[in-house]
Amino acid sequence: MQTASLTEYLFMSGLLFAIGLAGVIIRRNIIVIFMCLEMMLAAAALTLIAFSRYHTVNGLPDYDGQMLMFFIITVAAAEVAVGLAIIVALYRARQTVNTEDLTSLKG
């Protein structure tokens, strides 16, 4: 069984990040933009885990990247809680989730 190389993991992470960035730039639905931001966080976590896996210390994997990935998961969970609350509040106030209709902060 052949294992994936570091280059393959980094390519996949870069591809995920690029798709997420394109979604944030191109899409107009705030929920889709929110999901693309989560995809970008997942790409960063994949990069940390890949480097952690392939960087060895005394013949053992270095777990610093994997521990930092838990902080990314924590930030992502907090972002989901706060972000969805903001999206629900915006929808209740404006009856839309389209970013073009949310140009001012006035009600």
C-alpha positions in Angstrom: 0.0 0.0 0.0 1.4 3.3 -1.1 1.1 6.3 1.2 0.5 9.9 0.0 3.5 12.2 -0.1 3.7 15.6 1.5 3.4 17.2 -2.0 0.1 15.5 -2.6 -1.3 16.7 0.8 -0.1 20.2 0.1 -1.6 20.2 -3.4 -4.9 19.0 -2.0 -4.8 21.7 0.7 -4.0 24.4 -1.8 -6.8 23.2 -4.1 -9.3 23.3 -1.1 -8.1 26.8 -0.2 -8.3 28.0 -3.8 -11.9 26.7 -4.1 -12.8 28.3 -0.8 -11.2 31.6 -1.8 -13.0 31.6 -5.2 -16.3 30.9 -3.4 -15.8 33.8 -1.1 -14.9 36.2 -3.9 -17.5 35.0 -6.5 -20.6 34.0 -4.6 -23.2 36.4 -3.3 -25.1 34.2 -0.9 -23.8 34.8 2.6 -24.4 31.1 3.7 -22.3 29.9 0.8 -19.6 32.4 1.6 -19.7 31.2 5.2 -19.2 27.6 4.0 -16.3 28.6 1.8 -14.6 30.2 4.8 -14.9 26.9 6.7 -13.4 25.2 3.7 -10.4 27.5 3.9 -10.0 26.7 7.6 -10.1 23.0 6.7 -7.3 23.6 4.2 -5.2 25.3 6.8 -5.8 22.4 9.2 -4.8 19.8 6.5 -1.6 21.7 5.9 -0.7 21.7 9.6 -1.4 18.0 9.9 0.6 17.2 6.7 3.6 19.1 8.0 3.2 17.5 11.4 3.1 14.1 9.9 6.2 14.5 7.7 8.4 16.5 10.2 9.9 13.9 12.5 11.8 14.5 15.8 14.0 11.6 16.9 12.2 9.3 14.5 8.7 10.2 15.8 6.1 12.5 14.2 6.1 16.1 15.5 2.7 16.6 17.0 2.9 20.4 17.3 0.9 20.9 14.1 -1.8 18.5 15.2 -2.2 20.3 18.5 -2.5 23.6 16.7 -5.1 22.0 14.5 -7.3 21.6 17.6 -7.2 25.4 18.0 -8.3 25.8 14.4 -11.3 23.5 15.2 -12.1 25.5 18.3 -12.0 28.8 16.3 -14.1 27.2 13.5 -16.7 26.1 16.1 -16.9 29.6 17.6 -17.1 31.1 14.1 -20.1 28.8 13.3 -21.9 29.8 16.4 -21.4 33.5 16.0 -21.7 33.5 12.2 -24.9 31.6 12.1 -26.4 33.9 14.7 -25.4 36.9 12.7 -26.9 35.4 9.5 -30.2 34.6 11.2 -30.4 38.1 12.6 -29.7 39.6 9.2 -32.3 37.4 7.6 -34.9 38.3 10.2 -34.2 42.0 9.7 -33.9 42.1 5.9 -35.5 38.9 4.7 -32.6 38.1 2.4 -29.2 36.4 2.6 -27.9 38.0 -0.6 -24.8 40.2 0.0 -25.8 42.7 -2.6 -29.0 43.6 -0.7 -27.0 44.0 2.6 -25.0 47.1 1.6 -25.9 49.4 4.6 -26.1 48.8 8.3 -29.4 50.8 8.6 -32.7 48.9 9.0 
